[in-house]
Amino acid sequence: MTKLEQLKEVFDANGGVLRLLPTWVPRAFCRPGKRIKLHPDDYYALGAERGGIDERWFASTTHAENGPETPEDEGLSYIALGTGKDDKILLKTAIEEMGEEILGSYLWNKYHGWSIFSKFFDNLGPLPHHIHHRDEHAARVGCKGKPEMYFFPSQVNNYGGEFDYTFLGLTPDTTKEQVLEVLKNFTKGDNQLLGLSQAYKLLTDTGFDVPPGLLHAPGSLCTYEPQFASDVYAMYQSVLLGGHTVSSDLLWKNCPPEEIGNYDYLLDVIDWDLNVDPDLHKNRFMRPIPVRPVEEMEQEGYVEEWICYKNPLVSAKRLTVRPGASVVIRDAAPYGLINLQGNGTIAGLPLETPTLIRYGEQTYDEYFVSASAAQKGVEIVNTSASEDIVMLKHFAENPELPKGL
Protein backbone atom coordinates (compact mmCIF):
# COMPACT_ATOMS: atom_id res chain seq x y z
CA MET A 1 0.00 0.00 0.00
CA THR A 2 1.38 3.45 -0.92
CA LYS A 3 1.57 6.31 1.60
CA LEU A 4 -1.27 8.07 -0.20
CA GLU A 5 -3.44 4.94 -0.02
CA GLN A 6 -2.64 4.68 3.69
CA LEU A 7 -3.59 8.31 4.14
CA LYS A 8 -6.99 7.85 2.50
CA GLU A 9 -7.62 4.77 4.61
CA VAL A 10 -6.74 6.64 7.84
CA PHE A 11 -8.78 9.68 6.76
CA ASP A 12 -11.89 7.59 6.17
CA ALA A 13 -11.44 5.43 9.27
CA ASN A 14 -11.07 8.49 11.53
CA GLY A 15 -13.89 10.48 9.95
CA GLY A 16 -11.59 13.16 8.54
CA VAL A 17 -9.54 13.71 11.73
CA LEU A 18 -5.76 13.32 11.31
CA ARG A 19 -3.14 12.94 14.04
CA LEU A 20 -0.06 15.14 13.60
CA LEU A 21 3.47 14.51 14.86
CA PRO A 22 5.50 17.12 16.78
CA THR A 23 7.40 19.55 14.53
CA TRP A 24 10.40 21.11 16.28
CA VAL A 25 12.20 24.18 14.89
CA PRO A 26 15.58 25.57 16.06
CA ARG A 27 16.63 29.21 15.79
CA ALA A 28 20.32 30.12 15.84
CA PHE A 29 19.59 33.57 17.30
CA CYS A 30 17.38 32.33 20.16
CA ARG A 31 17.78 30.64 23.55
CA PRO A 32 15.24 27.98 24.56
CA GLY A 33 12.88 28.84 27.41
CA LYS A 34 12.30 25.09 27.97
CA ARG A 35 8.53 25.29 28.48
CA ILE A 36 7.35 23.30 25.45
CA LYS A 37 7.79 19.86 27.09
CA LEU A 38 10.81 18.78 25.03
CA HIS A 39 13.22 16.63 27.05
CA PRO A 40 16.01 18.79 28.61
CA ASP A 41 18.66 16.73 26.79
CA ASP A 42 17.05 17.41 23.39
CA TYR A 43 16.92 21.19 23.10
CA TYR A 44 20.13 21.05 21.04
CA ALA A 45 19.29 17.75 19.34
CA LEU A 46 20.12 19.24 15.91
CA GLY A 47 23.54 20.50 17.00
CA ALA A 48 24.72 23.71 18.62
CA GLU A 49 25.46 25.28 15.24
CA ARG A 50 21.75 25.04 14.27
CA GLY A 51 20.73 26.67 17.53
CA GLY A 52 18.45 25.63 20.35
CA ILE A 53 14.95 24.36 19.72
CA ASP A 54 12.58 27.02 20.99
CA GLU A 55 9.62 26.54 18.63
CA ARG A 56 7.07 23.82 17.99
CA TRP A 57 5.04 24.37 14.81
CA PHE A 58 1.45 23.19 14.45
CA ALA A 59 -0.51 22.19 11.33
CA SER A 60 2.25 23.61 9.17
CA THR A 61 2.73 23.33 5.43
CA THR A 62 5.25 26.21 5.59
CA HIS A 63 8.99 25.67 5.37
CA ALA A 64 11.03 27.30 8.15
CA GLU A 65 13.61 29.71 6.72
CA ASN A 66 16.72 28.93 8.76
CA GLY A 67 19.60 29.48 6.34
CA PRO A 68 21.52 27.20 3.98
CA GLU A 69 21.75 24.25 6.40
CA THR A 70 17.96 23.99 6.76
CA PRO A 71 16.50 20.54 5.90
CA GLU A 72 13.80 20.47 3.23
CA ASP A 73 11.13 19.42 5.74
CA GLU A 74 12.01 21.80 8.59
CA GLY A 75 8.84 23.37 9.91
CA LEU A 76 6.58 20.98 7.98
CA SER A 77 4.02 18.89 9.88
CA TYR A 78 3.70 15.14 9.35
CA ILE A 79 0.50 13.11 9.59
CA ALA A 80 0.83 9.87 11.57
CA LEU A 81 -0.31 6.89 9.49
CA GLY A 82 0.60 4.41 12.22
CA THR A 83 2.95 4.07 15.15
CA GLY A 84 6.13 3.17 13.26
CA LYS A 85 8.96 5.65 12.67
CA ASP A 86 8.29 5.81 8.92
CA ASP A 87 4.49 5.61 9.11
CA LYS A 88 3.97 9.24 8.18
CA ILE A 89 3.25 11.62 5.31
CA LEU A 90 3.64 15.38 5.09
CA LEU A 91 0.48 17.39 5.73
CA LYS A 92 1.59 19.49 2.75
CA THR A 93 1.60 16.40 0.50
CA ALA A 94 -1.75 15.26 1.85
CA ILE A 95 -3.34 18.62 1.07
CA GLU A 96 -1.78 18.73 -2.39
CA GLU A 97 -3.34 15.32 -3.11
CA MET A 98 -6.66 15.65 -1.23
CA GLY A 99 -7.00 19.43 -1.04
CA GLU A 100 -10.73 19.97 -1.34
CA GLU A 101 -11.55 16.88 0.69
CA ILE A 102 -9.40 18.11 3.58
CA LEU A 103 -9.86 21.90 3.38
CA GLY A 104 -13.29 22.25 1.79
CA SER A 105 -14.01 24.02 -1.47
CA TYR A 106 -13.67 27.63 -0.27
CA LEU A 107 -10.10 27.46 1.09
CA TRP A 108 -8.94 25.09 -1.62
CA ASN A 109 -10.27 27.25 -4.46
CA LYS A 110 -8.87 30.45 -2.93
CA TYR A 111 -5.40 29.26 -1.86
CA HIS A 112 -4.90 25.76 -3.31
CA GLY A 113 -3.25 25.02 0.02
CA TRP A 114 -3.40 25.56 3.78
CA SER A 115 -2.85 29.27 4.30
CA ILE A 116 -1.84 29.40 7.97
CA PHE A 117 0.12 27.61 10.67
CA SER A 118 0.58 28.12 14.38
CA LYS A 119 3.41 27.54 16.82
CA PHE A 120 4.70 27.79 20.35
CA PHE A 121 7.47 30.38 20.51
CA ASP A 122 9.45 29.67 23.67
CA ASN A 123 12.42 31.99 24.08
CA LEU A 124 14.25 32.67 27.35
CA GLY A 125 14.64 36.37 26.60
CA PRO A 126 13.00 39.00 24.39
CA LEU A 127 13.37 39.17 20.62
CA PRO A 128 14.62 42.24 18.74
CA HIS A 129 12.15 44.88 17.61
CA HIS A 130 11.39 43.43 14.20
CA ILE A 131 8.85 43.50 11.41
CA HIS A 132 6.96 41.14 9.11
CA HIS A 133 6.58 42.43 5.59
CA ARG A 134 3.29 43.49 4.03
CA ASP A 135 2.15 41.84 0.81
CA GLU A 136 3.69 44.44 -1.50
CA HIS A 137 7.16 44.08 0.06
CA ALA A 138 6.99 40.31 0.57
CA ALA A 139 5.99 39.87 -3.09
CA ARG A 140 9.33 41.33 -4.17
CA VAL A 141 11.07 38.25 -2.73
CA GLY A 142 8.41 35.78 -3.88
CA CYS A 143 6.56 35.58 -0.55
CA LYS A 144 3.31 36.61 1.10
CA GLY A 145 2.84 39.15 3.86
CA LYS A 146 2.59 37.79 7.38
CA PRO A 147 -0.11 38.75 9.87
CA GLU A 148 0.23 36.93 13.17
CA MET A 149 -1.40 36.85 16.59
CA TYR A 150 -0.19 36.12 20.12
CA PHE A 151 -1.78 34.27 23.03
CA PHE A 152 0.01 33.40 26.28
CA PRO A 153 -1.44 30.14 27.68
CA SER A 154 -1.13 29.57 31.42
CA GLN A 155 -0.35 25.90 30.84
CA VAL A 156 3.04 26.64 29.21
CA ASN A 157 3.99 29.65 31.32
CA ASN A 158 5.03 28.40 34.72
CA TYR A 159 7.59 31.23 34.73
CA GLY A 160 7.94 34.43 32.75
CA GLY A 161 11.47 34.21 31.37
CA GLU A 162 13.90 37.11 31.50
CA PHE A 163 11.66 39.94 30.24
CA ASP A 164 7.91 39.36 30.09
CA TYR A 165 7.12 42.66 28.40
CA THR A 166 6.48 43.20 24.69
CA PHE A 167 7.31 46.36 22.78
CA LEU A 168 4.79 47.27 20.09
CA GLY A 169 5.01 49.96 17.43
CA LEU A 170 6.45 53.42 17.99
CA THR A 171 5.48 56.28 20.28
CA PRO A 172 2.97 58.59 18.58
CA ASP A 173 5.48 61.48 18.50
CA THR A 174 8.16 59.47 16.66
CA THR A 175 9.36 60.90 13.34
CA LYS A 176 10.51 59.04 10.26
CA GLU A 177 13.84 60.87 10.49
CA GLN A 178 14.43 59.40 13.94
CA VAL A 179 13.73 55.88 12.72
CA LEU A 180 15.95 56.36 9.68
CA GLU A 181 18.78 57.44 11.95
CA VAL A 182 18.56 54.39 14.24
CA LEU A 183 18.45 52.05 11.23
CA LYS A 184 21.65 53.61 9.89
CA ASN A 185 23.25 53.10 13.32
CA PHE A 186 22.53 49.36 13.32
CA THR A 187 26.20 48.30 13.03
CA LYS A 188 27.51 50.93 15.48
CA GLY A 189 26.34 49.24 18.67
CA ASP A 190 22.94 49.59 20.32
CA ASN A 191 20.91 51.61 17.83
CA GLN A 192 18.42 52.55 20.61
CA LEU A 193 15.34 51.67 18.58
CA LEU A 194 13.47 50.70 21.74
CA GLY A 195 13.80 54.32 22.88
CA LEU A 196 11.22 55.14 20.21
CA SER A 197 8.77 52.43 21.33
CA GLN A 198 6.76 51.41 24.40
CA ALA A 199 6.42 48.11 26.24
CA TYR A 200 3.38 46.35 27.70
CA LYS A 201 3.40 43.88 30.61
CA LEU A 202 2.32 40.47 29.32
CA LEU A 203 -0.64 38.78 31.01
CA THR A 204 -1.27 35.05 30.71
CA ASP A 205 -4.41 33.99 28.83
CA THR A 206 -4.54 37.24 26.87
CA GLY A 207 -2.92 38.19 23.57
CA PHE A 208 -2.10 40.72 20.85
CA ASP A 209 -2.87 41.13 17.17
CA VAL A 210 0.28 41.86 15.14
CA PRO A 211 -0.51 42.89 11.55
CA PRO A 212 2.26 42.96 8.92
CA GLY A 213 4.16 46.22 8.98
CA LEU A 214 3.95 46.58 12.79
CA LEU A 215 7.25 46.67 14.68
CA HIS A 216 7.21 44.34 17.66
CA ALA A 217 9.74 43.00 20.17
CA PRO A 218 8.09 39.90 21.71
CA GLY A 219 8.67 39.34 25.40
CA SER A 220 9.75 36.14 27.09
CA LEU A 221 6.44 34.42 27.82
CA CYS A 222 5.91 31.21 25.88
CA THR A 223 3.60 32.32 23.10
CA TYR A 224 1.00 30.56 20.99
CA GLU A 225 1.18 32.23 17.57
CA PRO A 226 -1.40 31.60 14.83
CA GLN A 227 -0.09 33.25 11.65
CA PHE A 228 -0.37 33.40 7.90
CA ALA A 229 1.71 30.82 6.04
CA SER A 230 4.84 32.88 5.51
CA ASP A 231 8.16 33.22 7.33
CA VAL A 232 9.27 36.70 6.22
CA TYR A 233 10.83 39.12 8.70
CA ALA A 234 13.61 41.66 9.27
CA MET A 235 15.28 42.60 12.57
CA TYR A 236 15.52 46.37 13.15
CA GLN A 237 17.06 46.35 16.66
CA SER A 238 20.78 45.69 16.95
CA VAL A 239 21.48 44.87 20.64
CA LEU A 240 19.19 42.95 22.99
CA LEU A 241 18.74 42.69 26.74
CA GLY A 242 21.95 41.34 28.25
CA GLY A 243 24.11 42.61 25.41
CA HIS A 244 23.14 39.94 22.90
CA THR A 245 23.86 41.30 19.43
CA VAL A 246 21.90 40.86 16.20
CA SER A 247 23.70 40.11 12.93
CA SER A 248 23.37 42.85 10.33
CA ASP A 249 22.29 40.33 7.69
CA LEU A 250 19.00 40.03 9.63
CA LEU A 251 18.41 43.76 9.13
CA TRP A 252 18.27 43.06 5.40
CA LYS A 253 16.48 39.70 5.61
CA ASN A 254 13.80 39.26 2.92
CA CYS A 255 14.99 42.47 1.27
CA PRO A 256 15.28 42.43 -2.56
CA PRO A 257 18.98 42.29 -3.56
CA GLU A 258 18.70 45.61 -5.36
CA GLU A 259 17.46 47.32 -2.17
CA ILE A 260 20.20 46.11 0.19
CA GLY A 261 21.87 49.19 1.59
CA ASN A 262 18.79 51.36 0.94
CA TYR A 263 17.62 52.45 4.39
CA ASP A 264 14.66 54.29 2.88
CA TYR A 265 13.38 50.92 1.71
CA LEU A 266 13.53 49.58 5.28
CA LEU A 267 11.57 52.63 6.39
CA ASP A 268 8.96 52.00 3.68
CA VAL A 269 8.39 48.46 4.99
CA ILE A 270 6.95 50.04 8.16
CA ASP A 271 3.21 50.71 8.18
CA TRP A 272 3.60 54.18 9.65
CA ASP A 273 0.02 54.91 10.72
CA LEU A 274 -0.27 51.52 12.38
CA ASN A 275 2.95 52.01 14.35
CA VAL A 276 2.22 55.50 15.71
CA ASP A 277 -1.46 54.77 16.48
CA PRO A 278 -2.21 56.55 19.82
CA ASP A 279 -4.76 53.79 20.56
CA LEU A 280 -2.35 50.97 19.71
CA HIS A 281 -3.01 48.93 22.86
CA LYS A 282 -6.79 49.31 22.61
CA ASN A 283 -6.75 48.28 18.95
CA ARG A 284 -4.32 45.35 19.21
CA PHE A 285 -4.92 43.80 22.67
CA MET A 286 -7.20 40.73 22.93
CA ARG A 287 -8.95 39.07 25.86
CA PRO A 288 -10.89 35.80 25.40
CA ILE A 289 -14.50 36.27 24.22
CA PRO A 290 -17.04 33.43 24.68
CA VAL A 291 -18.53 32.12 21.43
CA ARG A 292 -21.93 31.75 23.17
CA PRO A 293 -23.32 32.68 26.60
CA VAL A 294 -21.11 30.91 29.13
CA GLU A 295 -24.07 29.63 31.16
CA GLU A 296 -25.45 27.78 28.13
CA MET A 297 -22.11 26.17 27.32
CA GLU A 298 -21.44 25.17 30.95
CA GLN A 299 -24.75 23.31 31.03
CA GLU A 300 -23.46 21.22 28.12
CA GLY A 301 -20.08 20.57 29.77
CA TYR A 302 -17.76 22.96 27.96
CA VAL A 303 -16.68 26.57 27.39
CA GLU A 304 -15.34 27.81 24.06
CA GLU A 305 -13.80 31.25 23.48
CA TRP A 306 -12.31 33.26 20.67
CA ILE A 307 -8.75 34.10 21.69
CA CYS A 308 -7.35 35.45 18.39
CA TYR A 309 -9.96 37.36 16.42
CA LYS A 310 -8.80 40.71 15.00
CA ASN A 311 -7.67 39.46 11.58
CA PRO A 312 -10.02 37.66 9.15
CA LEU A 313 -7.17 35.60 7.63
CA VAL A 314 -6.07 33.97 10.89
CA SER A 315 -8.02 33.15 14.05
CA ALA A 316 -8.03 30.83 17.05
CA LYS A 317 -10.29 29.47 19.78
CA ARG A 318 -9.71 27.93 23.20
CA LEU A 319 -11.94 24.97 24.05
CA THR A 320 -12.34 23.74 27.63
CA VAL A 321 -14.19 20.47 28.23
CA ARG A 322 -15.18 19.79 31.83
CA PRO A 323 -14.29 16.56 33.69
CA GLY A 324 -16.45 13.61 32.70
CA ALA A 325 -18.19 15.52 29.91
CA SER A 326 -18.80 14.26 26.38
CA VAL A 327 -19.47 17.03 23.85
CA VAL A 328 -19.83 17.39 20.10
CA ILE A 329 -18.21 20.58 18.81
CA ARG A 330 -19.02 21.93 15.35
CA ASP A 331 -17.02 24.50 13.41
CA ALA A 332 -17.59 26.06 10.00
CA ALA A 333 -13.96 25.63 8.87
CA PRO A 334 -11.07 23.14 9.14
CA TYR A 335 -8.51 23.63 11.90
CA GLY A 336 -5.42 22.33 13.61
CA LEU A 337 -5.38 21.84 17.36
CA ILE A 338 -2.91 21.39 20.19
CA ASN A 339 -4.02 19.93 23.52
CA LEU A 340 -2.68 21.83 26.54
CA GLN A 341 -4.26 20.02 29.45
CA GLY A 342 -6.16 16.84 30.29
CA ASN A 343 -6.81 13.51 28.62
CA GLY A 344 -9.63 11.76 26.83
CA THR A 345 -10.59 11.07 23.23
CA ILE A 346 -11.29 13.06 20.07
CA ALA A 347 -13.35 11.36 17.35
CA GLY A 348 -12.61 8.13 19.21
CA LEU A 349 -8.84 8.69 19.04
CA PRO A 350 -6.57 9.12 22.08
CA LEU A 351 -6.19 12.72 23.26
CA GLU A 352 -3.34 13.15 25.73
CA THR A 353 -1.23 15.90 27.25
CA PRO A 354 2.37 14.67 27.46
CA THR A 355 4.56 15.77 30.34
CA LEU A 356 7.87 15.21 28.52
CA ILE A 357 8.60 14.55 24.84
CA ARG A 358 11.81 13.14 23.35
CA TYR A 359 12.91 14.54 20.01
CA GLY A 360 11.43 12.32 17.27
CA GLU A 361 8.83 10.78 19.57
CA GLN A 362 5.17 10.47 18.58
CA THR A 363 2.48 12.13 20.69
CA TYR A 364 -1.32 12.23 20.82
CA ASP A 365 -1.74 15.94 21.59
CA GLU A 366 -1.99 17.40 18.07
CA TYR A 367 -4.64 16.84 15.39
CA PHE A 368 -5.94 18.32 12.14
CA VAL A 369 -9.72 18.39 11.69
CA SER A 370 -10.89 18.46 8.07
CA ALA A 371 -13.67 20.73 6.82
CA SER A 372 -16.26 17.95 6.64
CA ALA A 373 -15.39 16.63 10.12
CA ALA A 374 -15.52 20.14 11.61
CA GLN A 375 -18.90 20.88 10.06
CA LYS A 376 -20.37 17.50 11.03
CA GLY A 377 -19.07 17.85 14.57
CA VAL A 378 -16.25 16.21 16.50
CA GLU A 379 -16.95 14.30 19.68
CA ILE A 380 -14.56 15.06 22.54
CA VAL A 381 -14.74 12.97 25.69
CA ASN A 382 -13.01 13.99 28.91
CA THR A 383 -12.20 10.76 30.75
CA SER A 384 -10.87 12.52 33.85
CA ALA A 385 -12.98 12.92 36.98
CA SER A 386 -11.07 16.01 38.08
CA GLU A 387 -9.18 17.80 35.29
CA ASP A 388 -10.37 19.92 32.37
CA ILE A 389 -9.37 19.25 28.79
CA VAL A 390 -8.01 22.51 27.35
CA MET A 391 -7.09 22.80 23.67
CA LEU A 392 -6.23 25.61 21.26
CA LYS A 393 -7.68 25.52 17.72
CA HIS A 394 -6.10 27.48 14.84
CA PHE A 395 -8.14 28.42 11.76
CA ALA A 396 -7.50 30.03 8.40
CA GLU A 397 -10.56 31.97 7.23
CA ASN A 398 -13.48 31.09 9.47
CA PRO A 399 -16.90 32.45 8.40
CA GLU A 400 -18.08 32.32 12.02
CA LEU A 401 -15.47 34.85 13.14
CA PRO A 402 -17.38 37.75 14.73
CA LYS A 403 -17.05 41.09 12.98
CA GLY A 404 -15.85 44.26 14.63
CA LEU A 405 -14.13 42.75 17.70
Secondary structure as UniProt FT lines:
FT   HELIX           3..13
FT   TURN            14..16
FT   STRAND          17..20
FT   STRAND          23..27
FT   TURN            28..29
FT   HELIX           40..42
FT   TURN            43..46
FT   HELIX           48..50
FT   STRAND          52..58
FT   TURN            68..69
FT   TURN            72..75
FT   STRAND          78..80
FT   TURN            85..86
FT   STRAND          88..90
FT   HELIX           91..103
FT   HELIX           105..111
FT   STRAND          116..121
FT   STRAND          130..131
FT   HELIX           135..138
FT   HELIX           139..141
FT   STRAND          148..151
FT   HELIX           154..156
FT   STRAND          165..168
FT   TURN            172..173
FT   HELIX           176..184
FT   HELIX           186..188
FT   HELIX           193..196
FT   STRAND          198..201
FT   TURN            204..205
FT   STRAND          207..210
FT   TURN            212..213
FT   STRAND          216..217
FT   STRAND          223..224
FT   STRAND          227..228
FT   STRAND          234..235
FT   HELIX           241..243
FT   HELIX           248..250
FT   TURN            251..254
FT   HELIX           257..259
FT   TURN            260..261
FT   HELIX           263..269
FT   HELIX           272..275
FT   TURN            278..279
FT   HELIX           280..284
FT   STRAND          285..286
FT   STRAND          289..290
FT   HELIX           294..300
FT   STRAND          302..311
FT   TURN            312..313
FT   STRAND          314..321
FT   TURN            323..324
FT   STRAND          326..329
FT   STRAND          335..341
FT   STRAND          344..346
FT   TURN            347..348
FT   STRAND          349..351
FT   TURN            359..360
FT   STRAND          366..369
FT   HELIX           371..376
FT   STRAND          378..382
FT   STRAND          389..395
FT   TURN            399..400
//
